Every structure is written in C-alpha cells, then in structure tokens.
Amino acid sequence: MKHYIALFIAAFLLYGCKDEKKNTDENEAIENEAVKPLIFETRYYKQTSDTDCKENCPMVTIEVPEAAGRQPAADSINKRVFEVVRSIVYFGEKPYQANSYDEIMNSFMKSYKELKRDYPKETLGWEGRIKGEVSYKTDSIINIKLNNYMYTGGAHGYEGNRSLLFDPATGHSLTHRDLFNDVKGFTDYAEKQFRKKFKINEMQPINGTGFLFEDETFALPQAMFFTKEGLLLYYNTYEISSYAEGPKELLLPYKDIKQYLKRM
C-alpha cells in the first residue's frame, strides 16, 4: 500500500512540475512578444480593368505599411489600416463587404462594369489610389498617413489625407483623450492660433471670413499628424471650406503645446 501511495505522490509532483513549466513557457512567450519591436513593410496591390477597356480604364492602387513583430499589436494596426482603406475605396451607399485588399479591388471593378453596362456611352475613367506610410514613430506613438484619391465620375475627384494614430505597445487606436491631458484647453489654444493664422478677429464668429465649421464652433480636424517640427492640424477639402479653397493646415510647434500633450 505504501508503495502505491509513493507512486501516486511522485506522479502528482511530476504533473505539477510539467504544468508549472508549461505556465512558465507561456508566460515567457507572452513576455517575448511584448518586447518584440514593431516593424513595417510596404505592401503594394494593383488592379486594372480587363481587355474590354481601351481608354479611360479604371485602376486601383493600394500601397500600405504592414506591421509585423509584436503581437497582438501588429494585427490590431493592420486591421485598422484595412478598415480605413475599405471605408475609402468603394462606390455606392456603403463600403464593400470585403475581407482583403484584393476583394476591395474586385468589388470596385465590378461596380465599374455594372455602371458601364448601364451607361455604355459614358466616359468613366474611375480611379482609386491609396498611398500609405509610417510618417512618425516613437516609443509612445505611431502615426500612419494615408493619402487617398478617388474618382468615380463627375467634374473632379477627391483627394485627402487620413491620420491613423496607434499605441506601439498595444496597437490600439489613440483618441484625443489619449493624446491630450486637457482636450478643451488644447482646443481653445488651437482656435486662438487658427484665428491668428487666418486673420479672424476674436470678436468675429469663427465662420466670419468664409469658413464652414459646423454650428459656428471651432473644432479640431479629423486628421492630426505628428511631425518633427510639431503637431500638424490638417483640415481636408470640404471639412471646413469649399473645394476651391482646398485643405487648410495649422502647425503647432511642440515647445508651445507640450503642456497639453500626453505623448509625442
């Protein structure tokens, strides 16, 4: 009987050691992933129409930085970049139900063919163009810039810039609250500098010289870029002004706004 008890205890201890080693290995694997550097490689995708098209042929080009290395941060960044591209390259009422860049391009070409079939005499010449790059990278922030151009008919196409901001440790997108310790204070400061640059008197409404801020209230732009010189507030065409006016920019040097920034 004592012999069986000894065997049972030995087996129990052996199992415990294996389980402890497994947990240790898993923890080490997680720690190793956490310290891996994030690296980026450019991925390029292109698609043109079939041989039925002789001129003004549709074309899609997508050039994006793809993250690798640290997980799950890399996957999180890649997923967000894809979602934004999908929200840009489409025709119709809503983005395509695509799961890859190839599927986005295939759907875009399908939309073109359907419209061309219904209006064979129309000169369409569709184009979708995405050019992305990691424009700024530190230990606390990654900024990916997506320049985009879309034309699906009409007098002119639309070109703009998107700014995607990420936490390098997690890959999560950063909000205004992640960037600024006092969002309202920073917004007030940015408005003063905006008025100064575009010569809008403090007593005038913010739209007094022709701007188109919603509800006559100054607002931070959808795109903000971290640069070597400072934080660039970038208002795309149509965001606060007409097409003829084009985009508007305001560069705020870091030395002037460091009291508002949580990271840079």
N, C-alpha and C positions, 0 to 999 in steps of 0.2 A: 504493500500500500504506500509506504514512504517513497518507494521508487517511482510510482506513478505521480505522486504529488511533486516530486523533484522535477520530473519531466514536464509537468504542466507549468510549473513556475519558470523553467528555462524557456519554454515555448512562448510564454506570456512576455517575458523580458525581451526575447528576440523580436517578437512582433512590435513591441513598444519601441525598440531601437530603430526598426525599419520605418515605422510610422514617423518617428521623430526625424529621421534622416530625410524622409520624403518631404516633410514640412519645411525642413531647413533648406532643401534643394529648391522648393517652390518659392520660398522667401528670397533666396539668393537670385533666382531667375527674375523675380519682380524687381529687386533692387538693381540688377544689371540693366534691365530695360529702362529703369528710371534715370540711370546715369548715361545711357547711350546718347550721343549727340544727334540732333535732328539734321539730316542732310537733304538737299533738294536737287532733283534732276529735272531738266526740261523735257516735257513730253509734247510731241507735235502730231496733230491729226489734220487731215485734209480730205475733202471730198468735192468733186465737181460732178456736173450732170453727165448723163450718158451721151452716146454719139448722135442722138436726135437733135441736139442743140448745136447751132452753127455760129451764133453770135449772142452777145449779152447773156452768156451762160451763167447759171447760178454757181456759187462756190462758197464753201465753208472752210475756214482755217481756225484751228483751236491750238493755241500754244500755252501750256500751263506748267507751273512748277509742281512737281510731285514729291511729297515728303516721304522719307524713309528713315529707319533707325529706331528712335524711341517710340515705343508703343504704350498705350493706345493713342498717344498724341498725334503721331503721323497719320493714322487712319482718320482721326477726327478732323484734321486740317484738310485732308484730301476729300473727305465727304462734303465739307462746307464749300470748298472751291467748286466742286462738281455741281452742287445745288445752285450756286450763283450763276455758273455758266448756263445751266439748264433754264434758269429764270430769264436769261437774256436771248438765247438763240432759239426762237420759236416763232410761229406765225399762227394767229388765231386769238381766241379769247383767253387761253391759259397755256402754260408750259406743257411740253410733251411728257407723257408718262414713260420716260427713258431711264435706263439703269446704267448707261455707259455713254461715252462721248460718241462712239460710232452710232449708237441708237439715236442720239440727238441729231446727228448729221443726216442719217437716213430719213428721219421724220421730216426734217426741214426740206429735203429734196422731194419727198412725197407730197408735201404741201405745195411746192412749186409746180410739180407735174399736174396736180389736181386743178390748180388755178389756170395753168397754161392750157389744159384741156378745155376748160370752160370759156376761156378768152384767148383763143389761138392767135389772134392778130395783135395782142398786146406785146409790147417790148418790155420785158420784166427786168432781167438782169439782177436777180437777187444776190445779196452778199451778206455773209455773216462772218465776222472776224473778231477773235479774242486773242489778245497777246498779254500774257501774264508774266510777272517776275516778282521775286522777293526783293522789294525795294529798300527794306530796312530790317535789320536783325540785331538784337542784343540778347542778354541773358533774361530779360524780363518782357520782351515784346518781339513779335514777328509781324511785319507788315507786308502783305501781298497786294500788289497793284494789278488790276485787270483793266487794260484799255480795251474798249469794245466798240465795234461799228456794226450797225445793222441797216440794211436797205431791203425793203420788200415792196417797192413801188412808191410812187408819189414824187413830189418835187425834189426831195433830198433825203438822204439817210440820216441816221442819228449816231453821233459818236460821243462817248463818255468814259469816265474813269470810275472804277469801284475800288474801295479800300477795304481790305479784309484784315482785321487785327486779331492776333492769337496770343494766348499764353503759351510760351515754349514748353513749359513743364507738363501741361495737360492737353494742349491742343484746342482748348475751348475758346470760342469767340469772346472778344472783350467788348463790354458795353461802356457807356460814358461813366458809369459808376465805378467801373474797374480802372478807368484811366485817370479820373479826376477826384480829388478829395472833397471838392466843393463845386459841383456841376453848375449851380446857379451863379456862384461867384465867377467862375470861368466864363460862363455865357455873357454875363454883364461886362466883363473885361473885353471879351471878343467883340461885343457890339460897339463899345467905345472905339476900338481900333478900326473896326469896319467903317464906322461913321467918319472917322478921321481920314482913312484912305480914300473913301469915295465922296468926301466933302458933303456929308449930310449933317446939318446943324442939329445940335442936341434938342432943340425945340421943335424940329420938324418930325413928322411921322417917318418911320423907317422907310416907307414906300414913297416918301415925298418927292424923290428925284427919279421915280420910274421903276423902282424895284417891285418885286411881286411876292414878298413874304406873306405867308398865309396869316390871316386875321390881323394884318398890320403889325405883326410881332416878330422881332428878330429871333432867329433860330440857328443853331449850329447846323452845318451841312451834313448830308448823308455820308460824304467822303472826307475823311481827315487822314493826312499822310504824315508819318514821322520821317523827317529828312535830317541830313547832317546839320543843316542851318537852323531848323526849328520845326514847329508843327504847322503844316500847311492845311488851311481850311479851304476845301475845293468844292465850289458850287457848280454842278454840271449845268449844261444848257437846259433851259426850261425850268430849272429848280427855283430860281429867284428872278429870272429875267427872260426876255424873249429870245427866240432863235437868233435873231440878228445881233443881239448883244453878246451872245456866246457865253462861255463859262466865266466865273469870277473866282479870284484867288485872294487869299489873305495869309501871309506868312507871319507867324508869331515866334520870334526867337526864344529859345529855351531859357535864356537868362531872365526874360521878362515874365515867364509863366511857370517857372519851376516850383513856385509855392502852391500851384494848383495840381501839379502832376503827381500821380502815384508811381508811375513808371515811365521810363524813356530809354 
